[in-house]
Structure formats: structure tokens, C-alpha cells
Amino acid sequence: MCGIVGAVSTRNIVPVLVEGLKRLEYRGYDSCGVAVHHQGQLLRARSTSRVAELEAQVIGDRIEGATGIAHTRWATHGAPLVHNAHPHFSPSMTDARIALVHNGIIENHDELRDELVGHGYTFVSQTDTEVIAHLVDHYYDGDLFEAVKATTLRLKGAYAIAVFCRDEAHRVVGARLGSPLVLGIGQSSEVSERFLASDAMALAGVTSQIVYLEEGDVVDLQLGKHWIVQRKGEGFQNVQREVRTVHAHTGAAELGPYRHFMQKEIFEQPRAIADTLEGVEGFVPDLFGDDAERILSEVDSVLILACGTSYYAGSVAKYWLESIAKIATQVEIASEYRYRDSVPNPRCLIVTISQSGETADTLAALKHARALGMPHSLTICNVATSAMVRECELAYITRAGVEIGVASTKAFTTQLGGLFLLTLTLAKLRGHLSAEQESQWMRDLRHLPAALQGVLALEPQIIAWAEDFAKKDNALFLGRGQHYPIALEGALKLKEISYIHAEAYPAGELKHGPLALVDSSMPVVTIAPNDALVDKLKSNMQEVRARGGELYVFADADSRIESAPGIHAIRMPEHYGALSPILHVVPLQLLAYHTACARGTDVDKPRNLAKSVTVE
């Protein structure tokens, strides 16, 4: 979602700020801006276009400064208009003293707004962020650090903020609660610098020395030094945070020969799966952490918490965990879990799934589960330094690499890879995996990259289908068993990037309502692996044909489903048993991608969506 970059330096920092925003574009945004301290005044540029347009504006207006902040905004409070874009100034543009950017949502902004209006402040935006800027100005009495600390005591909700003051050159203050923020320590001996960012990637090429700020931290950045305090009740205490060396992937965002990042990331999946499984020689608890054997041996059930695509990965894993590891498994949408009464089990393993490791709803659900008395937690995550990894006892780090496209592809399949390793590890610990079965699963996993290459070779046939789909307004996706979540994921991908309304159902549910939607204008995508349910699925397909529906079937080679009038079939290279969901999702990704291309939508940055959802 929103991105923050800030800096204190002795050089013109604007190019660093703008480059940092470019590195955060993949998170999704609908406006952007930058503000700097220049010769005792605040300068600002904002845009509702892309960062490249903001950069041109900055150059044209000759905006320079050694202290500054920058932001990409994904609209929550207030439409994506220039006057709602960050940074926000206080008290006004003509006499601005405070400049501030903010990620998150302030839940008590209405009452604070009324209070500040009573103090004489004028609001020029509809954002909750402007409340924070005015509140900092209200508390300011010559010390920005103290003003920000006082402000955070008044805020309810989630925030990461960066703020500087006209009256204090070479000083930026940051604070976080429920939204990520990192401190970067400049490494040049000639330039004394400190940086703030919502993601260490924003600082790639500038510094590799990163401090991950914790909940309730307030940080004071000055030339060559910084201080961190953490909120304790209604006060603060000094804290020390570990400096970590983080090498962000500066070359990971190169498009290469591909048309879009999403296409590139779809075709990176064989390598991503191979990297995720690299070094796995057996299904042992040590894969998940030093204390994993004790923890995994103590649990008697699994609760999976995730959102969006990650939730569908967890839904597939439920089939695996219960059928292979014989362990009771529940999957919850993280944004719903903590708002209902549930029955805690102290011996349950909480499994969170997140691409970024910063998903606000999933982090909150994890903390809620722990508060209920369930201490054991494990995360499947793509970012080793993320909040999710730090919060959980155990972790399996997928190695998908940086994913730029908002619609997740390789992060999803590598999550499935990590979840399958967890399944087999629990199966072995619980006595449900023989040595012969372990060897066979290992062979199957090692063959996965080659099997994925075979699926990717189907792209020309899928492009032909996409031309038909591009003319449609609706689509149905059908699957059974462990492929029902894959149908859900396929429908999500199509609606995310092509804006075609798509829904997914278990195929057996057709006659219980969705069949009313089927006619000749409704394409019905069917996932047809040659498993125990294939004959049942064929009956469901006949229900569609009897109503004049057009079937588009991804069928295993030996499922005996052929193209015929009203049935379009693409044959998958091979049947892959329990691992089949990892293969069957790939043609659905390609179908969504090429349909979106045919419709001319913004594939990598679909409207209204963000890559990393860091607000509730």
C-alpha cells in the first residue's frame, strides 16, 4: 500500500527520495508527493499521476533540499486528488511549519479534527493524515521529537509517520504502530545520513544497514545520529534496536523481455519453486526453526490465518494437512477471525501466510490468537526480515524474490511449496509418512520446476481463449476438492486485472443456485484433474452444456475430456496427484493475464488495489 521515504543529509536528497518512491511503486498507489526543507522554508510537489510525472515536476520546479520526506498514497480517507495527496503541511501552505506523511488509518480522526478546528486550524483535505500534521504543530514548542511523542499518545488506530519542521533543519522524526517503518543508517564516511522508509527496498543502493522499528517506537533522525524511544503506557523509554545488514535486490525490478511484470513473474515460477525447495533433503522440523521439533510435536491441530490469495493457499493446505498429515485444520480469513468468538486450543499451531509479512489483518489476527492462549505460531512468508517473521516462533521463508505485479503469482505457488513441506514434516512426526513415501514425495518435488515449464508451454493455446474472454462481462470457475481453492484463485486473478466479474464454486454446488446464471454468454472455466472426483466433475460439466453454457476445461492428459461443440479443452502435460494445485493454477494465471492484455487494462497496477495491504 502507501509508501514512505525520508532522509536527513548534507546533500540534495530529492533524487534519493524519488528513487525510493520508484522502488515502492509495486505496492500500489494513486497519488504521490515529496517535500523538502530549503533555506528555512518548506517546498512541496504532489501528483495524482505516476512517480515519473512527480520527478519531472520536481526537476521543473527546481525543488532541492538536504532534509525531506516523500510518499505514495493509496486512498482511504478522501478521493485520489492533489489536495489529499501527501505530504501534508501545517498550519497552512503560506505559513507552513510542519510537513508530514502517513501510512495507516487514524480511527479517532473525527474527534481530533473537531478539537483542532476549535484551536483555529483549517483543513484543506478530507484525509485523516492532516489531523496528525495539525496535532504535531499544535504540540510543537521548539522540539519536534517531543511534539511527535505527544501526538502519538493521542492517536488511535494504525500509523507509520515521518515528519520534519521548518524551524529544525537536518531533523526528521518517525513513529510507528501497526504499520511498518525502518531506519536506514548511511554508510558513507563523507556524508552523514539517516533514512526512514516503509520498506527496506526503498533504500536499496543507498544503505544496507537497516533497523526494524518495533511497535510504539518513535525515532529521532539527525546528521550522523539517531535516538529511539518506545511507548510504555502514557510515557516513553529509551531502547536500542539491532542494526541488520539487508541486501535488497536492486536488479529484481528489471522487466527484461517481458511485456509486464506479471508475465515475467508467471514465467519465473519454475525458478522460484526450485529456489524455495533448495537445500531440502528431507522433511525435518529444522526446516522451520531451531525449536521446531518440540513445538510441532506438541500441537494437535492447525489454524491457518491469511487474506486474499494467501487465504486460498491456506485452503489448499487444509486438504493436504488433513489427508496426508491427519491433523485437524481450520482456515480463517484473518480480517474476520478476531471479530468473532472462537474456541481457543493451547495445543493448536497458528500458521500465518503472507507474501510481504506486513499484512495488517493477518498480524492482528496472529496477536489475537496468542492473546487467547495459543502460543505456538509459524509463518510462511517471502520476506525474512518482516514483522510476521519476527512475531512468529517458527518460519519457512519462501524464495519467490521480489514480486512487482499487484496480482500475486509466484508468491502463491511458493507458498504452496512451503505449506506442502509443512504437511509432510507433520505427517512424518505423527507417523503417517513411510520412508518409501518420503522418497517419492521428494522426487515429485524435485520434478516440480520441470513440470511447471511444461504448463507454461501451453501459453499459445491460452492466448486464443483470452480473445474470447476479453469480450465477456462475467465468468464462472469450477473445481472440486483441493482444486476448489484453485478455482477461487483463478476467479480472483481474472477480476483483479481484467475487471471481468468472476466467481468460483465447488462444481457440485452448481445445481444449488449458480446454474441459474449459465447461458451461452457465460464462460465456465473448469479444472479437471484426473483424480477421484473426475467422474463427478464430468456430470457437473454436462449440467452446464445442457443449459447452453460454454466450457473451458483444463484437463489432465488421462482424464478423457476432449474438445467438442461447447467444450474447449486444453490438455495439461501430466497428472501430479496432491501437488496438482501448484500446476493447475498456472494456466489460470495466464488466462487472466492475456485476457487483461486483450482488454487493455493496467496489468501490473490494477485500479483500486495495492500490493501490500498494511491497513485494516
Summary of the structure (lengths in Angstrom):
residues: 616
radius of gyration: 25.6
end to end distance: 11.3
largest distance: 78.0
contacts: 2274
relative contact order: 0.09
helix: 39%
strand: 25%
